[in-house]
Amino acid sequence: MEYKKYIEQTGAYVRAKFKEVPQSNISVDDKLVKVQDILVTVKVSAGEYTFQGDEMSQTRLVRVGWALDKSARKKQTWKTSDNQEVELTVADIAKIVSASIATQDKLWLK
């Protein structure tokens, strides 16, 4: 395959054309550590609480939110970052996940 066609098909064209992509001063390892420590404070139907927002917590919340949405149950008990138990709705779970993702995006895009 000729080089020009290859770079256009693989996206290398974009990288070749824009060689000066801004790089972060924060290493990937530092970002991963910060992602593991994400905490988000969100106002949910039960009040305002702080939740863990790391990737594992995001995954668990999404699974629980999906299952709750598909079931007859309306609420799910969940623990806050300081181990308080609160009742969350699907909308509450969506707020927590959205806040966690937004915080994670800020860390990765620095």
C-alpha positions in Angstrom: 0.0 0.0 0.0 1.3 3.4 -0.8 2.3 5.6 2.1 -0.1 8.4 1.5 -3.1 6.1 1.3 -1.9 4.3 4.5 -1.6 7.4 6.6 -5.1 8.6 5.4 -6.7 5.3 6.3 -5.0 4.8 9.7 -5.3 8.3 11.1 -1.5 8.8 10.9 -2.3 11.5 8.5 -3.8 13.6 11.3 -0.8 13.0 13.5 1.6 13.8 10.7 -0.2 16.9 9.8 -0.5 18.2 13.4 2.9 17.3 14.8 2.6 19.9 17.6 0.0 18.4 19.8 0.1 19.9 23.3 1.4 17.5 25.8 0.5 17.4 29.5 3.0 18.0 32.2 1.4 15.3 34.3 2.5 11.8 33.7 0.0 9.0 32.9 0.9 7.3 36.2 0.1 10.5 38.1 -3.2 10.8 36.3 -4.1 7.2 37.1 -3.4 7.8 40.8 -5.6 10.9 40.7 -8.4 9.1 38.9 -8.3 6.4 41.7 -8.9 9.2 44.3 -11.8 11.0 42.6 -14.5 12.1 45.0 -17.6 14.0 43.8 -20.1 15.8 45.9 -23.5 15.6 44.3 -27.0 16.7 45.4 -29.2 13.7 45.1 -32.8 13.1 46.2 -31.7 12.2 49.7 -29.5 15.3 50.1 -26.0 16.3 49.2 -23.3 13.6 49.6 -19.8 12.8 48.5 -19.3 9.6 46.5 -16.2 7.8 45.2 -15.8 8.5 41.5 -13.0 6.3 40.5 -13.4 4.0 37.4 -14.4 1.0 39.4 -17.1 3.0 41.2 -18.3 4.4 37.9 -18.6 0.9 36.5 -20.5 -0.4 39.5 -22.8 2.6 39.5 -23.6 2.2 35.8 -24.4 -1.5 36.3 -26.6 -0.8 39.3 -28.3 2.1 37.5 -29.0 -0.1 34.4 -30.4 -2.9 36.5 -32.5 -0.6 38.6 -33.9 1.0 35.5 -34.9 -2.4 34.1 -36.5 -3.6 37.4 -39.6 -2.8 39.3 -37.5 -1.3 42.1 -37.3 2.4 42.3 -34.3 2.9 44.7 -31.0 1.3 45.5 -29.1 1.6 48.8 -25.6 2.9 48.2 -22.7 3.9 50.5 -21.2 7.4 50.3 -17.4 8.0 50.6 -17.7 8.2 54.4 -19.8 5.0 54.6 -23.3 6.6 55.1 -26.0 4.6 53.5 -28.4 6.5 51.2 -31.2 5.5 48.9 -30.5 6.4 45.2 -32.8 6.6 42.2 -31.7 6.0 38.6 -31.5 9.8 38.2 -29.3 10.1 41.3 -27.0 7.5 39.9 -26.8 9.2 36.6 -25.8 12.5 38.3 -23.0 10.8 40.3 -21.6 9.0 37.2 -21.8 12.2 35.1 -20.0 14.2 37.8 -17.3 11.5 38.1 -16.8 11.4 34.3 -16.5 15.1 34.1 -13.9 15.1 36.9 -12.0 12.3 35.2 -12.0 14.2 31.9 -10.5 17.3 33.6 -7.7 15.2 35.0 -6.9 13.5 31.6 -7.2 16.7 29.6 -4.7 18.7 31.8 
